[in-house]
Amino acid sequence: MSPEFLPQLFPEPLMKRLLAVLDLDPELVAEDFADAAAQPVLAEAEVLVSSWGAPRLTDEVITKAPRLRAVLHAAGSVKSVVGDAAWDRPVAVSSSSGANALPVAEYTLAAILMAGKNLFALREDFRRERSFRLGYIYPEVGNFGRTVGIVGASKIGRRVLELLRPFDFEVLLADPYLEPAEAAALGAELVDLDSLAARSDVVSVHAPDLPETAGLISAERLAAMKNGTVVINTARGRLVDTDALIAEAAAGRLSAVVDVTHPEPLPRDSPLFDLPNVFLTPHVAGSHGNELSRMGLFMVEEAERLSRGEPLAHLVDPATLWKQA
């Protein structure tokens, strides 16, 4: 991994737990398996603990690690880290993507609730006017009975659905890999994406970034949304047609909460920075700060299970990895 992540992922109490079950050298942090210090260790390694900045486990690397039996990835997706040879061995690969799903879902819940109260627009009005009518009831504000559309039953999407359960929302879910009974068990009505776009007051995107999902929230689907609909994107910027979203927001028809963009970062002159009905954040919905230690904790617990001969709790399934966010 990149060395700066080690103390954030594994602060002292977690590192002690890790060292209690794995024979590792915390001073050896490899960003390139070709490093002279990494070569002899790789030949003996049974477990790799990785995170952001990890070198890819290519066929050549797997050949040089004949004893490797597990990869504990203290980050999200392993798509860019684990090559085919690791799956062919097979090597058990575990990921902290479930830990990273939690803050993204929390950010999304907060955005849904604040959007329902129209807080982003009201804040701008309040800032401009420096006053308000005491006792005035805003007729279009409120979360009671609002329709929320979730695009994708990914780990994050499922956690959002779970967090929405205590609230008085009608929840729609679009996911081509689910059956209606599965969606109902998640607390949502399964619909196609076009129906979700047309019916929802809030559309929150949690689908994976795949060639076929590029532009999933297209100009046509944005145009089909009701006036006042709020689009939330915490997935990947490519899933939403940026130019079309800018046009709809500039016209005042739609609002947006945008944590990820395409391109990323945006050009400095992008209208998204200045539109008053767009709440733009710098890719912060995922794990930051002290949330990184939760990702480390997930892999420490996996290492402890490994040492006890127990099944890993966060195994990555290579058969479904392609469609994961």
Secondary structure, DSSP 4 states (H G I P E B T S, - for coil): --GGGHHHHS-HHHHHHHHHH----TT---S-TTSTTHHHHHHH-SEEEE-TTPPPB-HHHHHT-TT--EEEESSS--TTTB-HHHHHTT-EEEE-HHHHHHHHHHHHHHHHHHHHTTHHHHHHHHHHHS---TT---TT---TT-EEEEE--SHHHHHHHHHHTTS--EEEEE-TT--HHHHHHTT-EE--HHHHHHH-SEEEE-----GGGTTSB-HHHHHHSPTT-EEEE-S-GGGB-HHHHHHHHHTTS-EEEES--SSSSPPTT-GGGT-TTEEE--S-SS--GGGHHHHHHHHHHHHHHHHHTPPPSSB--TTTGGG--
